[in-house]
């Protein structure tokens, strides 16, 4: 049996610190624009798969990628219920007696 872990998708963010100009300078603005254009070209092409047509962009933890459709549906239902309760928490019940 192999000891290899399941292949994880590549992370978009790297913890490596890259040299950057001081924020607020014209050099920083030029560097930021160049960096944004490079990343847009890389990630917003048809060659780079960010998800599928049904679910859109991939977001969240690696565990979500391994969930079945039924588990995802249950989790989404629980999140919808929590969101409804969050919206109602400022309301008070009025009993007519």
C-alpha positions as CSV (number, residue, x, y, z in Angstrom):
1,X,0.0,0.0,0.0
2,X,1.3,3.5,-0.8
3,X,2.0,6.1,1.9
4,X,1.2,8.9,-0.5
5,X,-1.4,11.4,0.6
6,X,-4.2,12.4,-1.7
7,X,-3.0,15.0,-4.2
8,X,-4.0,18.4,-2.9
9,X,-4.7,21.3,-5.2
10,X,-2.1,24.0,-5.6
11,X,-2.5,26.9,-3.2
12,X,-3.1,30.3,-4.7
13,X,-1.4,32.1,-1.9
14,X,2.3,31.5,-0.9
15,X,3.8,32.3,2.4
16,X,7.1,33.2,0.7
17,X,7.8,36.9,1.1
18,X,8.5,38.7,-2.1
19,X,10.4,41.9,-2.3
20,X,8.1,44.9,-2.8
21,X,8.5,48.6,-2.8
22,X,7.3,50.8,0.1
23,X,3.5,51.3,0.0
24,X,2.4,54.8,-1.0
25,X,5.2,55.3,-3.5
26,X,4.8,55.4,-7.3
27,X,7.1,52.4,-7.5
28,X,4.6,50.4,-5.3
29,X,1.7,51.4,-7.5
30,X,3.5,50.3,-10.6
31,X,4.6,47.1,-8.9
32,X,1.0,46.4,-7.7
33,X,-0.5,47.0,-11.2
34,X,2.1,44.8,-12.9
35,X,1.5,42.0,-10.3
36,X,-2.3,42.3,-10.6
37,X,-2.1,42.0,-14.4
38,X,0.2,39.0,-14.3
39,X,-2.2,37.2,-11.9
40,X,-5.3,38.1,-13.9
41,X,-3.7,36.7,-17.0
42,X,-2.8,33.5,-15.1
43,X,-6.0,32.8,-13.2
44,X,-8.7,34.3,-15.6
45,X,-7.9,32.1,-18.6
46,X,-9.7,29.0,-19.8
47,X,-6.6,27.0,-19.2
48,X,-6.6,27.5,-15.5
49,X,-9.4,25.5,-13.8
50,X,-10.8,27.4,-10.8
51,X,-13.9,25.2,-10.4
52,X,-16.6,23.7,-12.4
53,X,-19.6,25.1,-14.3
54,X,-22.2,24.0,-11.7
55,X,-20.5,25.4,-8.5
56,X,-18.4,28.2,-9.8
57,X,-15.1,29.1,-8.2
58,X,-13.6,26.8,-5.6
59,X,-13.5,28.3,-2.2
60,X,-13.2,26.9,1.3
61,X,-11.1,24.2,2.8
62,X,-9.7,21.1,1.2
63,X,-12.3,19.0,3.2
64,X,-15.1,20.6,1.2
65,X,-13.6,19.1,-2.0
66,X,-14.0,15.6,-0.6
67,X,-17.6,16.0,0.6
68,X,-20.4,14.2,-1.3
69,X,-23.2,16.2,-2.8
70,X,-25.5,15.0,0.0
71,X,-23.1,16.3,2.7
72,X,-22.7,19.6,0.8
73,X,-26.5,20.0,0.6
74,X,-26.9,19.3,4.3
75,X,-24.2,21.9,5.1
76,X,-25.7,24.5,2.8
77,X,-29.1,23.9,4.5
78,X,-27.6,24.4,7.9
79,X,-25.9,27.6,6.8
80,X,-29.2,28.9,5.4
81,X,-31.0,28.2,8.6
82,X,-28.2,29.9,10.6
83,X,-28.4,32.9,8.3
84,X,-32.2,33.2,8.8
85,X,-31.8,33.1,12.5
86,X,-29.1,35.7,12.4
87,X,-31.4,38.0,10.5
88,X,-34.2,37.6,13.0
89,X,-32.1,37.9,16.2
90,X,-33.0,41.6,16.6
91,X,-36.7,40.9,16.4
92,X,-38.8,40.3,19.5
93,X,-41.8,38.1,19.8
94,X,-45.1,39.8,20.5
95,X,-47.8,37.7,22.2
96,X,-51.3,39.0,21.9
97,X,-53.2,38.0,25.1
